[in-house]
């Protein structure tokens, strides 16, 4: 038996239960992984709430780092004692120990701690596909990044700057503004007190930005569209404020033949080769010091309910980890 967080019905943070669960020996192609740090992500909230339905009962969580305790039949490339991380699932990370398919695991370089790796993978993989595939960012591009002081936002800022982009960031407080600037934002907009689209147009001499990366959703949708230059792209990759209401696609034409996409990590990371390329690139950037992962909150695994409350009420900055 191992301790885990599990929920039996969709709902608010109170549905999360800390309890012992059975753990059989690892099967063929699997390893038993003892978690040392577990990443907290907004997709965990979507799974818990039912926005992204899952099979019940469910142990949430998509990423974690740890040490291999045992390997199943046929596993040749990994051994007990290896430090590894995973970041595209499968769901089930909120547990002290689990069995997981060996092909999901990425070896950790010596220069990257377990905690940083667990906090970085899903967010970093998201930043990688957003910047390299959804809208391939080139030197001289101008980006608007919402929720820039959040986990994905801070990675986006740093990586975009390494690609030669100009980054305009939106945040909700002066504390978060300072954090965004520290991680590379060229300009910062306080979205609660400043009109975002108007400020963006001022900062770009009326042109607008090439791309908006928006993880907020409902509350920022119109401002995101109004911040784009003609034929710019809105990348709506999250909905922390709620889902975007139905809208007339003619609005894209009225604003200058805009592009709108709603990407998913699971689609972009479906191929093992792409997953490993993105993960290797991310870990290399972290080890080289190009990307700093700001782990600002730590919760015991048993306190996952409090962690979810903090995440949903936007009380967190940077990344958060759960410690078994």
BAMI-634622 format. One record per residue: residue in three letters; x, y, z of N, C-alpha, C in turn. Coordinates in pm, whole numbers, plus 32768, in hexadecimal, padded with zeros to 4 digits. Layout:
ALAXYZXYZXYZ...
***
This chain:
UNK80547F8880008000800080008058807D8000UNK802A80E27FB6806F81647FB6800581D07FC8UNK802D82437FFC7FD182B2800F7FC183017F8DUNK7F4383297F737F2583707EF77EAF83CE7F0EUNK7E9E842A7EB17E27847E7EAA7DCC84427E40UNK7D4C842F7E627CEE83F67E037C69843D7E12UNK7C1C84457DA37B94847B7DAD7B33841B7D69UNK7AB984187DA17A5283B97D7579E283FC7D28UNK79DE84817D29797A84CE7CE079B985527CB9UNK798C858A7C4879BE860C7C1E798586797C79UNK79D386E37C8B79A487507CE07A1587AB7D0AUNK7A0187F27D7A7A63884F7DAE7AD688087DF4UNK7B3488567E2B7BA9881B7E6C7B8987B77EDAUNK7B1487C47F197AF2876A7F877ADF86DA7F5DUNK7AD086BF7EDB7AC086337EB07B4485E67EB8UNK7BB4862B7ECA7C3685E97ED07C4885A37F56UNK7C6285227F537C7084D27FCC7CFD84977FD4UNK7D3A84A080487DBF846780607DAC83DE80A0UNK7DDA8374805D7DBC82ED808C7E2182898055UNK7E2C821480937E8581AC805F7E4881677FE5UNK7E9F81417F877E7280F87F0F7ED080827EF9UNK7E9C801C7EB77EEB7FA67E967F517FC77E29UNK7FC87F8B7E33802C7F997DCA80697F107DADUNK80457ED07D3E807C7E4D7D1D810C7E5C7CEAUNK81537DEF7CD581D87DF77C9981D07E327C0CUNK823B7E707BDC82377EA77B5482277E387AECUNK81D47E527A8881BD7DF17A1F82257DFA79B1UNK82187DA9794782767DAE78D7827C7E3B789CUNK82F47E6E788883077EF3784F82F47F6578B1UNK82D87F45793082C17FAB799583347FB379F8UNK833680247A42838E802F7AB5833A805D7B2CUNK836B803F7BA4833080797C1D838080F67C3EUNK833B81687C44837C81E97C5A835082237CDEUNK83B1823E7D36839482837DB4839E83187D9BUNK832F835E7DA9832D83ED7D8D8374843B7DFCUNK83C2849C7DD2840184F97E3083C285847E27UNK838585A47DB5834186247DA282DA86137D33UNK826786527D4481F786477CE581CF86D27CB9UNK81C086E77C37819B87697C03810587827C0FUNK80E187FE7C31805588297C368039887D7BBAUNK7FCE885A7B717FAD889F7AF47F1788B87AEAUNK7EF3891A7A977E6589397A8A7E1788C87A4AUNK7E58887479FD7E10880279C47DDE87A57A32UNK7E2287A37AA67DF487537B177D6C87857B47UNK7D5988087B467CD988447B6B7C6E881C7B05UNK7C9188207A847C3087FB7A1C7C0587697A2BUNK7C6387117A4C7C4086847A627BE686747ADCUNK7C0A86B97B497BBC86AE7BC57B2F86E57BB4UNK7B2387567B6F7AA187997B617A4487547AFEUNK7A7F87067AA27A2F86C47A3C7A30870D79B8UNK7A75878079AF7A8087C5792F7AC2876978C8UNK7B2A872278F47B6486B778A47B40863578ECUNK7AD685F178C37AA8857A790C7B11850B7911UNK7B1484C879827B6F845679967B2283E279D2UNK7B5B836C79CA7B1D82F77A067B2A82FE7A9EUNK7ABC82E57AE27AB982ED7B747ABB82607BB1UNK7AF6824D7C297B4282B17C747BC682D07C2DUNK7BFF83457C4D7C7383747C047CDD83AB7C62UNK7D5A83877C487DCD83C87C857DFD84317C20UNK7DF584B27C417E1B85197BE07EB2852A7BD7UNK7EDB85877B817F6985A97B757FA785737AF6UNK7FF285CB7AB0802A85A87A2E80C385A47A2CUNK810585D47A95819785D97A9081D185C47B1CUNK824785887B1E828E85737B9C831D85497B7EUNK837185597BE483FA85277BDE840E84C57C50UNK8470846E7C408489840E7CAA84FC83B17C8CUNK850383477CDA856E82E57CD08531825C7CB5UNK856782167C52853581917C318559812E7C9FUNK84F580E37CCE850B807E7D3685177FF17CFDUNK84CF7FD67C9184D27F507C5584A97F5B7BC3UNK84D67EFE7B7184B17EFD7AE4846B7E7A7AC3UNK840B7E837A6783C37E0D7A3B840A7DC679C9UNK83D07D5779A184087D05793584167D5878B5UNK848A7D4B787484A07D8B77F384D77E1777FAUNK84E47E50786F851A7ED8787B85B27ED0787DUNK85F27F06781786837EFC780986C97F82781CUNK86857FEF77F686C8807177F186CC80BA7877UNK8684808778DA867E80C6795D8698805D79C9UNK86C5808D7A3E86E480307AAC86C080717B30UNK86B8801F7B99869D80527C1E870880B87C45UNK86DA81257C81873581907CA9873C82047C49UNK870C81F37BCD870D82617B6C86AD82CF7B96UNK86D9834C7B87868383C17B9B863F83E27B16UNK85BB83EB7B19857184007A9D84FD84617AB5UNK84C1848C7A47844E84E67A4C83F284C379D8UNK837284E379E5831584D6797682B985507974UNK8282857078FC823785EC78F481C085ED7898UNK819E857F78588124857C780680BF8517783EUNK80D084F478BC807C848F78F780BD840778EBUNK8071839B78FA7FE0839979097FB383CE7992UNK7F3483F279997EFD84267A157F1583C27A86UNK7F2D83F87AFF7F4483A07B717FBD83C57BC4UNK7FEC84437BBB8068846B7BFE8058848B7C92UNK7FDE84A47CC27FCC84CD7D4E7FD484547DABUNK804884177DB0805D83A17E0380EF83977E29UNK810B83587E998196834C7EC781E882F27E6CUNK81A682927E2C81EC82317DD8818A81FB7D71UNK81B981E17CF7816081AC7C9081AE81547C30UNK816381047BE4819A80BC7B72817C810D7AF4UNK81E081197A9D81D0816A7A248222812D79B4UNK81F0813A793A8236810578C582BE814878B6UNK832480F9789F83AD812C789B83C08194782DUNK8377818877BE838D81E6774F835F82747770UNK8315828677DD82EC830D7804835A8358784FUNK83C18310787B8421834A78D8849983867890UNK84C583F878C28539843F788F85A1844678FFUNK861C841A78E286858422794786A484B47967UNK86BF84CE79E686DF85557A128775856D7A10UNK879F85DC79D4882D860079DB8851862B7A69UNK88D086227A8A88FC86417B1288DD86D27B3AUNK88D8872C7ADA88C487B87AFA883487E17B10UNK87D787837B0D874987A37B1E871387537B94UNK86E087977BF986AC87537C71862687127C54UNK860186B27CA98581866E7C9B850E86D37CA3UNK851787317D0284AB87917D16849A87EB7C9DUNK8508881D7C68850288727BF084CA88237B7AUNK84F887A87B6A84C887577AFA8432873E7B03UNK8403871B7B7C837487017B8D8321877D7B73UNK835687F07B97830E886E7B828314889C7AF1UNK8377886C7AA7839388A47A238357885879AEUNK834387D579BA832E8785794282B187AA78F4UNK823C87A0793281C287BA78E681BF884C78B7UNK81E988A8790D81EB893578E88251894E7879UNK82C6890E7886832D89217822830C88E1779DUNK82CF886B779F82A2882D77228239888376DEUNK81E188BF772F817C891A76F881C0899276B6UNK821F89D076FC82668A4376C382AE8A1B7643UNK82E989A576418333897875CA82D789717550UNK8265892E755D8210892174E681CF89A674C0UNK81AE89F9752481748A7C750581D48AD374B4UNK82538ACF74D982B78B26749B82F58AEB741DUNK82F88A677412833E8A2773A282E189EC7339UNK826489CE735F820B898B7301818789D672EAUNK814089FB735480C08A3E734080D38AC272F6UNK812D8B15732881578B9072E381EE8B9472EDUNK82368B6A728482C88B68728C83008BF5729AUNK832D8C157311835C8C9C732F83E68CB372F3UNK83F58D2672B284748D4A727484A88DCD72B0UNK85268DE6729D85648E6072CE85188ED97299UNK84F78F3672F284B08FAE72CA841A8FA872DAUNK83E18F3172F483518F26730C832E8F697391UNK82B38F9C739882818FD7741482108F817449UNK821B8F5874C881BB8EFD750781748F43757AUNK80F58F20758D80AD8F44760780958EC47654UNK80C38EBF76D080B68E487725805F8E6B779DUNK7FE88E3077A47F928E4178197FBF8DE27889UNK7F9A8E0679047FC08DB7797980568D9D7978UNK80A28E06795E81318DF7794581808DD179C1UNK81478DE37A37818D8DBC7AB281678D317AE0UNK81178CEB7A9180F28C627AB1815E8C007A84UNK81448B817A9A81A88B1B7A7B81D08B1779E8UNK816E8B0C798D818D8B0B78FE81BD8B9478D3UNK817D8BFE790681A08C8578DD82328CA678F1UNK826A8C82796482F68CA2797F83558C557923UNK83328BD9790283848B8D78A483798BC97819UNK83008BEE77F082EB8C2F776E833F8CAD7761UNK833C8D0077C983898D7C77C6841C8D6277A9UNK84578D0A77F784E78CF277EB850B8CB37765UNK84BC8C52773C84DB8C0B76BF84C88C677647UNK845E8CB8764A84448D1575DC84B58D7A75CEUNK84E98DA9763E85588E08763885D58DC675FCUNK85ED8D46761B865F8D0075E0864D8CF07548UNK85D18CF1751B85B58CE8748B85BA8D6F7447UNK85CF8DD9749585DC8E5F745A855C8EAD744FUNK84F48E85749784738EC97490846B8F3C74F4UNK84108F9774D983E98FFD753B836C8FCA7581UNK83688FD4760682FA8F9C765382B6900976A6UNK82349019768E81DE906D76E28190900E773CUNK8193902677BD81568FCA781D80E1900C7864UNK807A8FBD788580108FEE78DD80158F9F795FUNK80008FE879CD80008FAB7A537F998FF27AA8UNK7F7F8FBD7B207F158FF47B747F4290477BE9UNK7FC690527C017FF4909E7C75808090D27C5DUNK80A991317CAE813191687CA3819990FD7CC3UNK817B90A47D2381D790387D4481ED8FDF7CCAUNK81818FBE7C85818C8F697C0F81CF8FB47B9BUNK81BA90397B9481FC908A7B2E829390857B3FUNK82C190907BBD8350908A7BD7838990027BAFUNK833E8F977BCA836A8F117BA783748F017B0FUNK83108F357AC783118F2C7A3583898F7779FBUNK83A58FEE7A2F8418903A79FF849A8FEF7A1CUNK84A28FB57A9185198F6A7AB885338EF77A58UNK84C98EBF7A1E84D88E4C79C484D78E747931UNK84E08EF7791584FA8F20788C84908F737846UNK841E8F8E788483B68FDD784083EB9067781CUNK83D2909277A283FC9118777783A1918477AEUNK831F916A77AB82BC91C477E7825691717832UNK821C91AB789B81B9916578EC813D91BB78FAUNK80C9917A78E9804791BC78F77FFF9181796EUNK7FCF91D779C87F7E91AB7A397EED91A37A0AUNK7EBF912B79EC7E3F911D79A77DC7914979FAUNK7DD6914C7A7E7D6591747AD27D4D920B7ACEUNK7DB3925A7AAF7DA692EC7AB47DC393317A30UNK7DFA92E779CD7E1B9323794C7DCE92DE78DCUNK7D9D932B787A7D5892ED78077DBE92A777AEUNK7DB9922377AD7E2491D577707E3691F476DCUNK7DCC91E9768C7DDB91FC75FA7E0B928975DAUNK7DD692EE761F7DFF937976087E94938A7628UNK7EC0934F76967F4C935B76BC7FA693127658UNK7F7A929D762A7FC7925375C77FDA92A57548UNK7F6D92E4751A7F78933574A07FD793AB74B5UNK7FD493E6752C80319453754B80C294227546UNK80DA93AD757F816293777587819693467500UNK813C933074A1816592FF741C814B936673AFUNK813D93E573D781249451737680AB9435731FUNK804593F9735C7FC793E273177FC1936272C6UNK802E931872BC803192A272657FEC922A72A3UNK7FFF921373227FD291977361804191307360UNK802990C173A38090905873B2807D8FEA734AUNK80E68F9D733580E08F2D72D6808E8EBA730CUNK80988EA1738F80548E2E73CA80338E4E745CUNK7FC08E1C74887F998E2375157F938D95754BUNK7FDA8D7E75B97FD18CFE76007F788D137679UNK7F018CD476777E9A8CF276DA7E6F8C737723UNK7E928C6C77A37E688BFC77F77DF58C217852UNK7DC08C9A78447D598CCD78A07CCD8CAF786DUNK7CB68CC377EB7C358C9D77B17BCF8D0B77AEUNK7B5F8CF477EE7AEA8D4B77E57B098DDE7802UNK7B538DF9786D7B698E8378997BC38ED2783BUNK7C158E9077ED7C778ED677997C5E8EC77704UNK7BF78E7D76DC7BE68E5876507BDA8ED175F4UNK7B818F2D76127B6D8FA075BB7BEA8FF875B7UNK7C27900F762A7CA19060762D7D11901D75DDUNK7D158F9975DF7D7B8F5275927D668F6974FDUNK7CEB8F5A74CD7CCE8F7374407CF29002741AUNK7CD0906174707CE790EE74517D799117745CUNK7DCC90BF74917E5B90DD749E7EAD90AD7426UNK7E6F906173CC7EB79025735E7EC4908372E6UNK7F2F9074729C7F3C90B7721C7EEA906971B4UNK7ECB90A371417E87905770D87ED18FD670B8UNK7E868F6970AD7EB88EE370937F0F8EAE7105UNK7EFE8EE8717C7F3F8EB371F37EF68E397227UNK7F338DF572877EF98D7772BA7EE08D807350UNK7E678D5973787E468D4674057E518CB27425UNK7EAB8C9274807EBE8C0874AE7E7C8BFE7537UNK7E058BC4753B7DB98BB675B77DD58B2A75EEUNK7E318B22764F7E5D8A9E767D7E308A7E770BUNK7DD78AD177427DA28AB877C87D2B8B1077E3UNK7CE78AF878517C6E8B4578717C5D8B517908UNK7CC28B8C79467CC18B9879D87C4C8BEB7A09UNK7C1A8C4879B77BA88C9C79E07B228C6479B1UNK7B258BF2796F7AAB8BB6793A7AB28BA878A3UNK7A5A8B54786A7A5C8B3D77D97A318BB7778AUNK7A678BC677137A428C3376BA79B58C1B7686UNK795B8C7E769178D28C6B766078D08C5D75C7UNK78668C247590785B8C2074FE78658CAC74C3UNK78A38CB6744F78B18D39740F78A78D287377UNK788C8D967334787E8D9872A379098D9A7264UNK79298D38721179AE8D3271D579C88DAA7179UNK795F8DF3715379738E6D710579C78ED37152UNK79C88EC671D77A1A8F2172277AAE8F157203UNK7AD98E9E71D97B648E8D71AF7B7F8EDB7130UNK7B208EDA70D57B2E8F2570587B2B8FBC7070UNK7ACE8FE870C67AC1907770E27B4190B3711BUNK7B8B906171657C03909371A97C82907F7156UNK7C72905370D87CE7904970827D138FBC7060UNK7CB18F6670437CD08EDC70197D298E95707FUNK7CFB8E9470FB7D488E5971687D408DC17166UNK7DA28D8371A57DA38CF371BA7D878CD6724EUNK7D3D8C6A72677D1F8C3E72EE7D348BA872F6UNK7D7D8B7B735D7D918AEC736F7D868AC97402UNK7D598A4F741E7D4E8A1C74A67D9F899B74ADUNK7E2289A474C57E78892D74C17E7088DA7541UNK7E9D886075367EA0880375A77F2A87C275AFUNK7F6287BD76267FE3877C763A7FE086EC760AUNK7F7186A576257F6B861876027F768601756BUNK7F3F865C751D7F4A8650748B7FD9866B745DUNK801586D47491809C86F87467810586957498UNK80ED8656750B814F85FA7545812C8567752CUNK80D1854D74D180A584C374B981178469748AUNK816B849E743181DB844E73FD824B844A7464UNK827E83D2748082EA83C274E18363841674BBUNK8383841C743983FA8466740D83EB84FB742AUNK837385327415835D85BF7432836585DA74C8UNK832A85817516832E858D75A883BD858F75DAUNK840E853475A88499852C75D684EA85A475A4UNK84D085D1752C8515864874F984F686C27550UNK847586D4756F844D874775C08484873E764EUNK847A86C8768A84AA86B67713854186C9771CUNK858A869276BC861C86A076BB8644873276AAUNK86008778764F861C8806763A8602885676B9UNK8592883A76FC85708881777785DA886977E3UNK85FC87EC77FC865C87CD786686E588087847UNK870A880B77C787888849779E878688DF77BDUNK87178921779E870B89B077BA871489CD7850UNK86D4897778A086D8898B7930876589757966UNK87A58907793B882C88E8796A888F89557942UNK8879899378CD88D389FB789D88B98A8378DEUNK884A8A8D792888298B0B796887D88B6A7911UNK87AF8B3D7899875E8B91784086D18BA47876UNK869F8B3F78BC86198B4578F686248B25798AUNK85EF8B7F79DB85E98B697A6C855A8B477A93UNK85488ADB7ADA84C48AB37B0884AF8AEA7B95UNK844C8B3F7BA384308B827C2283CA8B307C70UNK83FB8ADA7CCA83A28A8A7D1F83828ADF7D99UNK830D8B197D9A82E88B7B7E0182928B3F7E6FUNK82518ACD7E5581F98A907EB9821589FA7EC3UNK821189C97F3E821F893A7F5781B189107FB7UNK816B88A57F958103886D7FEB812187DA8000UNK810487A8807781078717808A809B86D78033UNK80B5866080018053861D7FAD7FCB86147FF2UNK7FCB85FB80727F4C85EF80BD7EFD867180BDUNK7F3F86E2809E7EFE8764809D7EDC8792800EUNK7EC587327FB57EA587547F2B7E2987AC7F1EUNK7DC887997F797D5187ED7F757D7788807F83UNK7DCE88A17FE27DF9892C7FF57E48895E7F7CUNK7E9689067F407EE2892C7ECA7E8689507E57UNK7E1C89037E437DBC89217DD97D7389A47DF3UNK7D5089BD7E6F7D0E8A3C7E917D698AB17E70UNK7DE78AA77E967E468B137E7B7E578B297DE5UNK7E5D8ABE7D987E6D8AC97D077DF48B0B7CC8UNK7D7C8AE07CEE7D028B137CAF7CE38BA37CD6UNK7D0F8BCF7D497CF78C587D747D6A8CB57D4EUNK7DC58C837CFC7E368CD07CC67E908D077D34UNK7E9C8CBA7DA07EF58CE37E0C7F848CB17DF4UNK7F978C5D7D8F801C8C277D7680658C7C7D0FUNK80E98C777D15813E8CB07CAE81A18C447C85UNK81D18C4D7C0B82318BE97BDD81F78B5D7BE7UNK824B8AFF7C1282258A737C16820B8A457CA6UNK81BE89D97CB0819C899E7D3281B689087D2BUNK81EE88D17D97820288407D9C81BF88077E18UNK8197878B7E0A8164873B7E7981D286DA7EA4UNK81E686CF7F268251867A7F5A821486037FA3UNK822C85887F7381F185107FB3822085008043
***
